[in-house]
Amino acid sequence: METMSLTHPFASVMAFKIHWLRQASKDIDAIFQFYSQYASQQVAQRRISKIVRCIDSLEKMPYLGRIDEEFTRGLCYRYLVVTYKVYYFVEGDGVYIASVWDCRKGRYI
């Protein structure tokens, strides 16, 4: 009896490495500072944890996000939405987190 492989063509055997670019790190720091100041450090930590968990999923599924045609700057930028739009691109075996955009305010934090 012949068996079929159910592996998706984009499935990765290896884990990709997540790299935080300077702007994305600044964005995360600003989000944490905002919620620490206007809510509490616990709320800030929960927000950041939710974003980071989503980003961590890119280690196994780097092509999970949608391609953003408008954000392209010579690279194929993708994004995930977790109340915040996380822009990233894949290059080699790395996933580069470029920025974290606040969707509710229509601007970068």
N, C-alpha and C positions, 0 to 999 in steps of 0.2 A: 504494500500500500504506500503510495506516494504522499508525502506531507508537503504542505505549502508554508512558506515563510510569511508571517504577518508583519514583518518589519517595514515600517514606513521608509520611503527612499531618503528622507531627511534625517532619519533617526541616526544618532551618533553613538558609536561604541565608546569613544573617548569623551572625557569631559573637557569643555572649553574653559579657558581661564578668563575670569572677569577682571577688567581693568577700569578703574575709575579715573576719568579725565578731570583736570583741575576744576572746570566749571561745574561738573556734576557734584563733586565734593563740596564746593561752595554752596550749591543749591540745597544739598542735604543738610548742611550746617545751618543754613538760613531757615529751613523748615523746622528743624529742631529748636532753634532759638525762638522762632515765632510762637510755637505751641508751648514752649516752656514759659514764656512770658505771659501769654494770654490765656493759657489753660493750666497745665501743670507738667512737670517733667515726666510723669507717668503717661499722660496723653501724648506728649511729644515722642516718647520712646515707642509707644504702640504704633504711631503713624510711621515712624522711621522703620520699625520692624516689618510692617506690612509692605512697604516699598522694597526693602532689602530682600524679603522672602520672594517677592515677584521677580526681582532681578536675579536672584540665585537660581531660579528655574531655568535661566538662559544657559547655565553651564551644560545642561543636558539637551535643551531645545533652543538653540540660538536663533532659529528662524521662526520662532513663535510670534513675534511682533509683526504688525502690518508695515508695509513699505510706505513711507511718507514722501510723495512726489514733490511736495512744496519745500521740504526741508533739505533736500539733496544739495550738497556742496562738494560735488566731485566724488562723493561716496554714496553708497546705497544705505541711507539711514532708515531704520525701522523704529517702531515705538510700541510700548505697552501702556495701557491706561489703568491706573490704580488711584483714582481721584487726581493723580498727577500723571502727566505724560512723561514717560521715561524714553528719551531718545538714545539710540545706540547704533553701532554698526559692527559688523563681523568682518574680521580680517585674519586670515590664517586660522590658527586655533584659539584666537582671542575674541572676546566680546568687549567692546569699548563703550562704556557708559559716558555719553557726551553731555547730557543735561537732564534736569528734572524740571518739568514745566507745570505750573499750577493751572489746571484746566478751569477751575471755578472763577479765577480772577482774569483769565485771558491774558496772563502775562507771566514772565518768569518771577519767581519769588526772590 
